[in-house]
């Protein structure tokens, strides 16, 4: 019980810390890709920049439009942040530690339907954006919110389909089972390259990241759904995006890149705890790579037009995802029978 | 009749057509990967465009036209006689001055019988064209390669004599020789300008 609580708190802090430094990394990556230096004033190499940003956000005036719906305006960022943070509990962050005789899994909860839980939380996350946009009583915010909602609903379909193919392969919805199977065999990316690609594209759309950042499309919608937000409420929205990015990267690594699996590490005969820690480090390296990928794509591609976004989602990704399910099913049948 | 341009203006110009995209182009991914390659190349490029301004200065032209200086002569006397030609020449009307007569005993302070008791340049109006410098018959005002520092209120940009007149200490004098090319210096040696030396 007590280790679980400690682990939960540690997980919360790590998630927030990674998200905070993802904002710093984003600015640095953007700067380097544009031949600039990026933030370098707060602390060595600007490492204290996230703290400075946080202080700035808190010190700003917390303004609420007179015509806004008070409760929903408050609820929007709260839901966005809460759902973003809740997803982390089902992800297996490492193997089983040996704490002086008692075994401890580096996973808060392992429900049988781990993937569905992730999906449920991501779907509720849309409400945060939707409520915020609606409650602002501002047409730009509402447009942004509607775009966000329709975008997320559309891309969730293709995402779900690519997961269906994965579930056919593994026969389990538990994230833990999926990782253990990859530890025993090959990583799922080998079996599901198309599914992986679809999943990553949809994850970009779900996180509202470029090239799918239409909800906050500055050029036409001012700030999108958070136009009317200021101070820490705005901070929560922006921060939730980075938490989502972290969690998405963790989910991608878990589903397709073996989670905390390091190939051939088990054969080295290292002590169990060392193996587990190395596995967790490996998972975080994978996550770091995917966060970098998120940023890399953002600073490379321009934003889609809205109709192009819908075309891509409904006319390309969903048919491809269905095709992927079909191929996986046929392949599974040919190999294992029914 | 002008001959039509037959050769492309740059090496990068491309013929644009409305042909249908090929399959490779329509699946986007090759183009996306190519673009990501370009950004990655820039990511690892060491030469950055940033100039860390307060610590690091861009190389400036030796004849840069920045903040003005009111010169003193070799004996430390103010050269300006408040003739007002700079104010007349100023297209932005940024210069104002009040003239005063030199009293007995002030010969060490002012070079001639008349001097500027007040001399103000509004740095927000100034366009740093250098016409005041050209107009000055006494070689009193020069533009220098110093920058006008930023500030928060407009009033602080009206620079009086305490900021404009160069320090008395010979070591702290502002060097304006760069603003005078050799030819100009030669020209000023003419007998007709002897009163300025």
Boltz contact constraints between the chains, C-beta under 6 A:
constraints:
  - contact:
      token1: [A, 32]
      token2: [B, 43]
      max_distance: 6.0
  - contact:
      token1: [A, 33]
      token2: [B, 39]
      max_distance: 6.0
  - contact:
      token1: [A, 33]
      token2: [B, 42]
      max_distance: 6.0
  - contact:
      token1: [A, 33]
      token2: [B, 43]
      max_distance: 6.0
  - contact:
      token1: [A, 35]
      token2: [B, 42]
      max_distance: 6.0
  - contact:
      token1: [A, 35]
      token2: [B, 48]
      max_distance: 6.0
  - contact:
      token1: [A, 35]
      token2: [B, 49]
      max_distance: 6.0
  - contact:
      token1: [A, 36]
      token2: [B, 50]
      max_distance: 6.0
  - contact:
      token1: [A, 37]
      token2: [B, 48]
      max_distance: 6.0
  - contact:
      token1: [A, 37]
      token2: [B, 50]
      max_distance: 6.0
  - contact:
      token1: [A, 296]
      token2: [B, 36]
      max_distance: 6.0
  - contact:
      token1: [A, 299]
      token2: [B, 39]
      max_distance: 6.0
  - contact:
      token1: [A, 300]
      token2: [B, 35]
      max_distance: 6.0
  - contact:
      token1: [A, 300]
      token2: [B, 36]
      max_distance: 6.0
  - contact:
      token1: [A, 300]
      token2: [B, 39]
      max_distance: 6.0
